[in-house]
Amino acid sequence: MTELMYVPDAEGDWEPATEIHAGRHNPASQASMFQSAAWPLISLALLSVDLEAVARRLRLTLETSWDGHGTVRAAFFVLDGTDFVVTHHEGDAPGTHVWTRKGGPIDSATCVGGLLAALGVGPEAVSYSVWGSGTDLSHVPAAWGRGRARPVWSRQEFWENFKRRPGMFVTRVSFESVTGFLTGYDVAAEGALLNGFQEWLAAGLGSGGNLVWWALAAELAFPDGRPAEPWSHEDDQHAVGGLFRLLDEFFEHLGGDPKADSRTLPT
């Protein structure tokens, strides 16, 4: 039987996670199961902590439903820009399963590290993780900070909306406007969206370590050579589509095994 670890109660000034307002202190912002039912999820970890203790710490409201494995209790919430789901099935061994939304910037170990920090427990609470044993989670990401305002949209949700409807974010959908907007978003998110993207592109190309990420993305969009400027509308849209595919591949890479070889760029 799994021995469950102690999880401290919520900090005294933490509001319920369902309350969304400026200046809030609770690091978790909750969405309902009904709102989030369509999310495609991927597993992150099994924590040796009780789901009720997680809910009490983050002041989450647990919801009850059922699936092919029986009755399940769950809470959907955003923490440090990442969508999380914590669950426990009736009849399962003690512990809390942690899931995240598939797609968007996900570094599995870093995400769980931030969750552990919010819960006030250490890396020894991880009974199982998708990245395997021995991962160092002792370093809490600097981007996680108690008392910082939290966005209503997670970064994953932002990316899914942006790539589906870029015209909602930029006046004219072009390679220049899209790369400019994403650069600005990344600066505002303290590098959380595109951190490592330039290095990943350069490693895949085998060159270009001194180039900015959008120049590398353009090289990959036009492997036979960049067309003369100004680009035609068709070339511009081809470059935008290529950029979106590269970002999706990069985010898939982040969500996989951090120890995997990152030098091979998918084509």
C-alpha positions in Angstrom: 0.0 0.0 0.0 1.3 3.4 -0.9 2.2 5.6 2.1 0.7 9.0 1.6 2.7 12.1 2.3 1.5 15.1 4.3 0.3 18.1 2.4 0.0 21.4 4.3 -3.3 23.3 4.4 -3.8 26.3 2.2 -2.0 29.6 3.0 -4.2 31.9 5.1 -4.8 34.4 2.3 -5.5 31.9 -0.5 -9.0 32.3 -2.0 -11.0 29.4 -3.4 -9.6 28.4 -6.8 -12.9 29.1 -8.4 -12.6 32.9 -7.6 -11.0 34.8 -10.5 -10.1 38.4 -9.8 -7.1 40.7 -9.9 -4.6 40.5 -7.0 -5.6 37.0 -6.0 -3.1 34.9 -3.9 -4.0 31.3 -4.6 -1.7 30.1 -7.4 -4.4 27.8 -8.9 -7.4 29.0 -11.0 -10.1 26.4 -11.4 -12.2 25.5 -14.4 -15.2 23.2 -14.2 -15.2 19.6 -15.5 -18.0 20.7 -17.9 -15.9 23.5 -19.4 -12.8 21.2 -19.8 -14.4 17.9 -20.9 -13.2 18.2 -24.5 -9.5 18.5 -23.5 -7.2 15.7 -24.9 -5.1 14.8 -21.9 -1.7 13.2 -21.3 -0.5 11.6 -18.1 2.3 13.4 -16.1 2.7 11.6 -12.8 1.3 9.7 -9.9 1.8 11.5 -6.6 1.8 9.8 -3.2 -0.6 12.4 -1.8 -4.3 12.2 -1.1 -6.6 13.9 -3.7 -8.6 15.5 -0.8 -5.4 16.9 0.6 -4.5 18.4 -2.8 -8.0 20.0 -3.0 -7.7 21.3 0.5 -4.3 22.9 -0.2 -5.2 24.6 -3.4 -8.8 25.2 -2.3 -10.1 23.3 -5.3 -13.7 22.0 -5.7 -13.6 18.3 -6.5 -16.2 17.1 -9.1 -17.4 13.5 -9.5 -18.0 11.7 -12.8 -17.4 8.3 -14.3 -15.5 6.8 -17.3 -14.5 3.3 -18.5 -12.7 2.7 -15.2 -15.6 3.6 -12.9 -16.3 6.6 -10.7 -13.7 9.3 -10.7 -13.2 12.5 -8.7 -11.3 15.3 -10.4 -10.4 19.0 -10.5 -9.3 21.0 -13.5 -7.2 24.1 -12.9 -4.5 26.4 -14.3 -1.2 26.8 -12.4 1.7 28.8 -13.7 0.3 28.9 -17.2 -0.2 25.1 -17.5 -3.5 23.2 -17.5 -3.6 20.5 -14.9 -6.1 17.8 -13.9 -5.8 15.8 -10.7 -7.9 12.6 -10.4 -8.5 9.5 -8.3 -10.7 6.6 -9.3 -12.8 4.8 -6.8 -11.2 1.5 -5.8 -7.7 2.5 -7.0 -4.7 2.5 -4.7 -4.2 5.7 -2.7 -2.6 8.6 -4.6 -3.3 11.4 -7.0 -2.9 11.1 -10.8 -1.7 14.3 -12.5 -2.6 15.0 -16.1 -2.2 18.0 -18.5 -3.7 19.2 -21.7 -2.0 17.8 -24.8 -0.5 20.5 -27.0 1.2 23.8 -26.2 4.4 24.4 -24.2 4.7 21.5 -21.8 8.0 20.6 -20.0 6.8 17.6 -18.0 9.3 17.7 -15.2 9.2 21.5 -14.8 5.4 21.5 -14.8 5.3 18.9 -12.0 8.0 20.8 -10.2 5.8 23.9 -10.1 2.8 21.8 -8.9 4.9 20.3 -6.1 6.0 23.7 -5.0 2.4 24.9 -4.9 1.5 21.9 -2.9 4.3 22.4 -0.4 5.8 19.0 -0.9 9.1 17.8 -2.3 10.1 15.6 -5.3 9.9 12.5 -3.1 6.1 12.8 -3.5 6.4 11.6 -7.1 5.6 7.8 -7.1 5.7 7.6 -10.9 6.4 10.0 -13.7 6.3 9.9 -17.5 10.0 10.9 -17.7 11.2 8.0 -15.5 13.0 7.9 -12.1 15.9 10.0 -11.1 14.6 13.3 -12.5 15.8 16.3 -10.4 12.7 18.3 -9.4 14.4 20.1 -6.5 14.8 23.3 -8.5 11.5 25.2 -8.5 11.2 27.3 -11.7 11.8 31.0 -11.1 8.6 31.8 -13.1 6.5 30.2 -10.3 5.9 32.8 -7.6 3.3 33.0 -4.9 1.1 36.1 -5.2 1.7 36.8 -8.9 -1.5 37.4 -11.0 -2.4 34.4 -13.0 -3.7 34.5 -16.6 -7.2 33.3 -17.3 -5.9 31.4 -20.3 -3.1 28.9 -19.9 -0.2 29.0 -22.3 -1.5 25.8 -23.8 -4.9 27.3 -24.4 -3.4 30.4 -25.9 -1.4 28.4 -28.4 -4.4 26.3 -29.4 -6.5 29.4 -30.0 -3.7 31.3 -31.7 -2.9 28.6 -34.3 -6.6 28.0 -35.0 -7.6 31.7 -35.4 -4.4 33.9 -35.8 -6.6 36.6 -37.3 -8.0 37.3 -33.8 -4.6 38.3 -32.6 -2.9 40.1 -35.6 -4.4 42.5 -38.1 -3.0 40.7 -41.1 -1.8 37.1 -40.9 1.7 37.1 -42.3 5.0 35.6 -41.3 6.3 38.9 -40.0 3.2 39.8 -38.0 2.9 36.2 -36.5 6.5 36.0 -35.5 6.4 39.5 -34.0 3.3 38.7 -32.0 4.7 35.4 -30.7 8.0 37.2 -29.7 6.0 39.8 -27.8 4.0 37.1 -26.0 7.1 35.2 -25.1 8.7 38.3 -23.6 5.5 38.9 -21.6 5.6 35.3 -20.4 9.2 35.6 -19.4 10.4 33.1 -22.1 7.9 30.4 -21.1 6.5 30.0 -24.6 9.6 29.8 -26.8 12.4 28.9 -24.4 14.7 26.5 -26.2 12.9 26.8 -29.6 15.9 28.5 -31.3 18.3 25.9 -30.0 16.0 23.1 -31.1 15.7 24.5 -34.6 19.5 25.0 -34.9 20.2 21.5 -33.6 17.8 20.1 -36.2 19.4 22.0 -39.0 22.9 21.3 -37.9 23.8 25.0 -38.2 22.5 28.5 -37.5 23.2 28.7 -33.8 23.9 32.4 -34.3 20.5 33.1 -36.0 17.2 34.2 -34.5 14.5 31.6 -34.3 12.3 33.1 -37.0 15.2 33.1 -39.5 15.8 29.4 -38.8 12.0 28.7 -39.2 12.1 30.5 -42.6 15.0 28.3 -43.7 13.1 25.2 -42.8 9.9 26.5 -44.5 11.9 26.9 -47.8 14.5 24.1 -47.8 15.4 25.0 -51.5 16.1 28.6 -50.6 14.1 31.5 -49.4 12.1 33.3 -52.2 13.0 36.9 -53.1 11.3 39.6 -51.0 8.7 40.8 -50.9 7.2 37.4 -50.6 4.0 36.5 -52.5 0.9 35.9 -50.5 1.3 32.1 -51.2 4.9 32.1 -50.0 3.9 34.1 -46.9 1.1 31.7 -45.9 3.4 28.7 -46.7 5.9 30.1 -44.2 3.2 30.7 -41.5 1.9 27.1 -41.9 5.5 25.8 -41.7 6.1 27.8 -38.5 2.9 26.5 -36.9 3.9 22.9 -37.7 7.4 23.4 -36.2 6.0 24.9 -33.0 3.6 21.9 -32.6 6.5 19.5 -33.1 8.6 21.5 -30.6 5.8 21.4 -28.0 5.4 17.6 -28.6 9.2 17.3 -28.0 8.9 19.2 -24.7 6.0 17.0 -23.6 8.1 13.8 -24.2 11.1 12.3 -22.5 13.5 15.2 -21.5 16.4 12.8 -21.9 15.6 12.0 -25.5 18.0 13.2 -28.2 16.8 16.6 -29.4 19.2 16.8 -32.3 16.9 15.2 -34.9 14.3 17.7 -36.1 11.1 16.1 -37.4 10.4 16.9 -41.0 
